[in-house]
Amino acid sequence: MDREALADFLVRRREALQPEDVGLSPGPRRRAPGLRREEVAQSAVMSTDYYTRLEQRRGPQPSTQMLASIARALRLTPDERDYLFHTAGHSAPDRVTTSDYVAPGLLRVLDRLTDTPALILDALGRSLVQNDPARALFGDTGGLVGWERSAIYRWFVHPEQERWRYPEDDRDRQGRAQVASLRAAYGSMGPRSRAGDLVRELTGRSPEFAQLWEAHEVSRRFEDHKVLIHPEIGKIEVDCQALFTEDESQTLLVLTAPPRSEAASKLKLLAVLGTQRFADGQG
């Protein structure tokens, strides 16, 4: 671990960012350039003291999970992310497989979406980043670990917790879509990848998944229109727009409704309700 190089790199990248670059308001006049340490720490979901010690060359070696969070908070490019890992004494993540790294271009778009649900997903259905309306609609997935982070896994292993968000007559179609999406990831990543691991895990735990997997449906397309259910607001009809990275490993999914429609009013109400009564499921 090269503490000096790591610290200098973190300081320079933090100073190069402005609050508006990460979706924050500029606020009162700042005495120093760039983001404050506490802003980076909050975005990376770590303590300010921990992040400060890294910049002051006296912190412990950060884990790969911590480095992935810092890379996301500082909006690092893939090359910069690899450099961060190397200076911290770790091998850079394989760019082909899934990781917690989030494409900066998608993050910049997400930062500007504050009034409608939006989230960034990887090829295995893991929510990498959610905005507040998305947390209110889908629940906060930030604290989930392991396979629990994958919506595909939760759909088949915890159906009672996951499927109530969709109308009953649409759940079969949603299940097929989940499997078809995983089949596409499996085809591009290979049987010995994380996609293959997820397939084997689900095949052993869900007869329903095993049956759908044998159908060999393949699709990465997100349906253009869907109905979701919120425990307080009820049914919300939304249109879905998906923005993919160049390698299609990550997707920015944005849910909108026509202006002045009933659904648009419900999305505004959703933003007001926030996550206070919905973070742990049905509320």
C-alpha positions as CSV (number, residue, x, y, z in Angstrom):
1,M,0.0,0.0,0.0
2,D,1.4,3.4,-1.0
3,R,-0.1,5.7,1.6
4,E,1.5,8.8,0.2
5,A,0.3,8.2,-3.4
6,L,-3.2,7.2,-2.2
7,A,-3.6,10.2,0.0
8,D,-2.4,12.7,-2.7
9,F,-4.7,11.1,-5.2
10,L,-7.7,11.3,-2.9
11,V,-7.1,15.0,-2.2
12,R,-6.6,15.9,-5.8
13,R,-9.7,14.1,-7.0
14,R,-11.8,15.6,-4.2
15,E,-10.6,19.1,-4.9
16,A,-11.4,18.6,-8.6
17,L,-15.1,18.1,-7.9
18,Q,-17.7,20.7,-7.4
19,P,-20.9,20.2,-5.3
20,E,-23.0,20.4,-8.5
21,D,-20.9,17.6,-10.0
22,V,-22.3,15.1,-7.4
23,G,-25.8,16.5,-7.1
24,L,-25.3,18.8,-4.2
25,S,-26.2,22.5,-4.0
26,P,-23.2,24.8,-3.8
27,G,-24.5,26.3,-0.5
28,P,-22.6,29.2,1.2
29,R,-19.3,30.4,-0.1
30,R,-16.5,27.8,0.3
31,R,-13.0,28.7,1.6
32,A,-11.4,25.7,-0.1
33,P,-11.8,24.2,-3.6
34,G,-13.8,21.1,-4.3
35,L,-15.9,18.9,-2.1
36,R,-15.5,18.8,1.7
37,R,-14.2,15.6,3.3
38,E,-17.5,15.0,5.0
39,E,-19.4,15.2,1.7
40,V,-17.2,12.5,0.2
41,A,-17.5,10.4,3.3
42,Q,-21.3,10.7,3.3
43,S,-21.5,9.8,-0.3
44,A,-19.3,6.8,0.2
45,V,-21.3,5.7,3.3
46,M,-18.3,5.8,5.7
47,S,-17.3,8.0,8.7
48,T,-15.6,11.3,8.0
49,D,-12.9,10.3,10.5
50,Y,-12.1,7.2,8.5
51,Y,-11.9,9.1,5.2
52,T,-9.8,11.9,6.8
53,R,-7.2,9.4,8.0
54,L,-6.8,8.1,4.5
55,E,-6.1,11.6,3.2
56,Q,-3.7,12.2,6.1
57,R,-1.6,9.0,5.3
58,R,-2.5,7.4,8.7
59,G,-5.5,5.2,7.9
60,P,-5.6,1.4,7.7
61,Q,-5.5,-0.4,4.4
62,P,-9.1,0.1,3.0
63,S,-11.0,-3.0,1.9
64,T,-12.0,-3.4,-1.7
65,Q,-15.6,-2.6,-0.7
66,M,-14.5,0.7,0.8
67,L,-12.4,1.5,-2.3
68,A,-15.4,0.8,-4.6
69,S,-17.5,3.2,-2.5
70,I,-14.8,5.9,-2.7
71,A,-14.5,5.5,-6.4
72,R,-18.2,6.0,-6.8
73,A,-18.2,9.0,-4.5
74,L,-15.3,10.7,-6.4
75,R,-16.8,9.8,-9.8
76,L,-13.6,8.1,-10.9
77,T,-13.2,6.8,-14.4
78,P,-12.3,3.1,-14.9
79,D,-8.6,4.0,-15.2
80,E,-8.7,6.2,-12.1
81,R,-10.6,3.4,-10.2
82,D,-7.8,0.9,-11.2
83,Y,-5.1,3.3,-10.0
84,L,-7.0,3.8,-6.6
85,F,-7.0,0.0,-6.1
86,H,-3.4,-0.4,-7.0
87,T,-2.1,2.4,-4.7
88,A,-4.2,0.9,-1.8
89,G,-2.4,-2.5,-2.4
90,H,-5.2,-4.4,-4.1
91,S,-5.6,-5.8,-7.6
92,A,-7.9,-3.8,-9.8
93,P,-11.3,-5.4,-10.3
94,D,-12.0,-7.2,-13.5
95,R,-13.9,-4.8,-15.7
96,V,-15.8,-7.6,-17.4
97,T,-17.3,-9.0,-14.2
98,T,-19.7,-7.3,-11.9
99,S,-18.5,-5.0,-9.1
100,D,-19.7,-2.1,-7.0
101,Y,-18.1,0.4,-9.4
102,V,-20.6,2.6,-11.0
103,A,-20.1,4.3,-14.4
104,P,-19.5,8.1,-13.8
105,G,-21.6,9.0,-16.8
106,L,-24.7,7.3,-15.4
107,L,-24.0,8.8,-12.0
108,R,-24.0,12.3,-13.5
109,V,-27.4,11.7,-15.0
110,L,-28.7,10.2,-11.8
111,D,-27.5,13.2,-9.7
112,R,-29.9,15.4,-11.6
113,L,-32.9,13.2,-11.2
114,T,-34.4,14.2,-7.9
115,D,-38.2,14.3,-8.6
116,T,-38.8,10.8,-10.2
117,P,-37.6,7.3,-9.2
118,A,-34.2,6.4,-10.8
119,L,-31.7,3.7,-10.0
120,I,-28.6,2.1,-11.4
121,L,-28.6,-1.7,-11.8
122,D,-25.9,-4.1,-12.8
123,A,-26.3,-7.2,-15.0
124,L,-27.3,-9.3,-12.0
125,G,-30.2,-7.1,-10.9
126,R,-28.3,-5.4,-8.0
127,S,-29.2,-1.9,-7.2
128,L,-25.9,0.0,-7.1
129,V,-27.3,3.4,-6.5
130,Q,-30.9,4.7,-5.8
131,N,-32.2,8.2,-5.5
132,D,-34.7,9.0,-2.8
133,P,-37.9,8.5,-4.8
134,A,-36.6,5.0,-5.9
135,R,-35.9,4.1,-2.2
136,A,-39.5,5.2,-1.3
137,L,-40.9,3.1,-4.1
138,F,-38.7,-0.1,-4.0
139,G,-37.3,0.1,-0.5
140,D,-33.8,0.9,0.5
141,T,-31.4,-1.8,-0.7
142,G,-28.2,0.0,0.5
143,G,-27.9,-2.2,3.6
144,L,-28.3,-5.6,1.8
145,V,-25.3,-7.8,1.3
146,G,-24.4,-10.9,-0.8
147,W,-27.0,-12.3,-3.1
148,E,-29.7,-10.4,-1.2
149,R,-28.7,-7.3,-3.2
150,S,-30.0,-8.9,-6.4
151,A,-33.6,-8.3,-7.2
152,I,-33.5,-11.5,-9.3
153,Y,-32.4,-13.5,-6.2
154,R,-35.0,-11.9,-4.0
155,W,-37.8,-12.5,-6.5
156,F,-37.4,-16.3,-6.3
157,V,-36.0,-16.8,-2.8
158,H,-38.2,-14.2,-1.0
159,P,-41.3,-13.9,-3.1
160,E,-43.5,-12.8,-0.2
161,Q,-41.2,-9.8,0.3
162,E,-40.6,-8.8,-3.3
163,R,-43.6,-9.6,-5.5
164,W,-46.3,-7.6,-3.7
165,R,-45.0,-4.5,-5.5
166,Y,-46.5,-5.8,-8.7
167,P,-50.1,-6.6,-9.6
168,E,-50.9,-10.3,-9.2
169,D,-51.8,-10.7,-12.9
170,D,-48.3,-9.3,-13.9
171,R,-46.1,-11.4,-11.7
172,D,-45.7,-14.3,-14.1
173,R,-44.4,-12.0,-16.8
174,Q,-42.1,-10.3,-14.3
175,G,-40.6,-13.6,-13.3
176,R,-39.9,-14.6,-16.9
177,A,-38.3,-11.2,-17.5
178,Q,-36.0,-11.6,-14.5
179,V,-34.8,-15.0,-15.7
180,A,-34.5,-13.8,-19.3
181,S,-32.3,-10.9,-18.1
182,L,-30.1,-13.2,-16.1
183,R,-29.8,-15.5,-19.2
184,A,-28.5,-12.6,-21.2
185,A,-25.9,-11.9,-18.5
186,Y,-25.0,-15.5,-18.3
187,G,-24.4,-15.6,-22.1
188,S,-22.0,-12.7,-22.1
189,M,-20.2,-13.4,-18.8
190,G,-20.0,-17.2,-19.0
191,P,-20.8,-20.1,-16.7
192,R,-17.8,-19.6,-14.5
193,S,-18.7,-16.0,-13.7
194,R,-20.8,-14.4,-11.0
195,A,-23.8,-14.8,-13.3
196,G,-23.1,-18.6,-13.3
197,D,-22.8,-18.6,-9.6
198,L,-26.2,-16.9,-9.3
199,V,-27.8,-19.4,-11.7
200,R,-26.5,-22.3,-9.7
201,E,-27.6,-20.8,-6.4
202,L,-31.2,-20.2,-7.7
203,T,-31.4,-23.5,-9.4
204,G,-30.8,-25.2,-6.1
205,R,-33.2,-23.0,-4.1
206,S,-36.1,-22.4,-6.4
207,P,-37.9,-25.0,-8.5
208,E,-39.8,-22.2,-10.2
209,F,-36.5,-20.6,-11.3
210,A,-35.2,-23.9,-12.5
211,Q,-38.2,-24.5,-14.7
212,L,-38.1,-20.9,-16.2
213,W,-34.3,-21.3,-16.8
214,E,-34.9,-24.3,-19.0
215,A,-37.1,-22.2,-21.3
216,H,-34.0,-20.3,-22.5
217,E,-35.7,-17.0,-22.9
218,V,-33.1,-14.2,-23.4
219,S,-33.8,-10.5,-23.1
220,R,-32.3,-7.4,-21.6
221,R,-35.1,-5.1,-22.6
222,F,-37.0,-3.3,-19.8
223,E,-40.7,-3.1,-20.5
224,D,-41.8,0.3,-21.6
225,H,-44.8,0.5,-19.2
226,K,-45.5,-1.1,-15.9
227,V,-47.7,-0.8,-12.8
228,L,-46.1,-0.7,-9.4
229,I,-47.8,-0.8,-6.0
230,H,-46.9,1.5,-3.1
231,P,-48.4,0.6,0.3
232,E,-49.7,4.1,0.9
233,I,-50.2,5.6,-2.5
234,G,-51.5,2.4,-4.2
235,K,-51.0,1.6,-7.9
236,I,-48.8,3.8,-10.0
237,E,-48.5,3.5,-13.7
238,V,-45.1,4.5,-15.0
239,D,-43.1,4.5,-18.2
240,C,-39.6,3.1,-18.1
241,Q,-36.6,4.5,-19.8
242,A,-33.3,2.6,-19.7
243,L,-29.9,4.0,-20.4
244,F,-27.1,1.5,-20.8
245,T,-23.3,1.8,-20.5
246,E,-21.4,1.0,-23.7
247,D,-20.7,-2.6,-22.6
248,E,-24.3,-3.0,-21.3
249,S,-23.0,-4.0,-17.8
250,Q,-24.9,-1.3,-16.0
251,T,-28.3,0.3,-16.6
252,L,-29.8,3.6,-15.4
253,L,-33.5,2.9,-15.1
254,V,-35.8,6.0,-14.9
255,L,-39.5,5.8,-14.1
256,T,-41.7,8.7,-15.3
257,A,-45.3,9.5,-15.9
258,P,-47.1,11.8,-18.5
259,P,-47.3,15.5,-17.2
260,R,-50.5,16.3,-15.3
261,S,-51.6,12.7,-15.2
262,E,-52.8,10.9,-12.0
263,A,-49.5,8.9,-12.0
264,A,-47.5,12.1,-12.2
265,S,-49.3,13.4,-9.1
266,K,-48.6,10.1,-7.3
267,L,-44.9,10.4,-8.1
268,K,-44.8,13.9,-6.7
269,L,-46.5,12.6,-3.5
270,L,-44.0,9.8,-3.4
271,A,-41.1,12.3,-3.3
272,V,-42.8,14.0,-0.4
273,L,-43.4,10.8,1.5
274,G,-39.7,9.9,1.1
275,T,-38.4,6.7,2.8
276,Q,-39.5,7.3,6.4
277,R,-42.2,4.7,6.4
278,F,-41.1,2.5,3.6
279,A,-37.4,1.7,4.2
280,D,-38.1,-1.8,5.8
281,G,-40.7,-3.2,3.4
282,Q,-44.4,-2.6,3.3
283,G,-44.5,-0.1,6.2
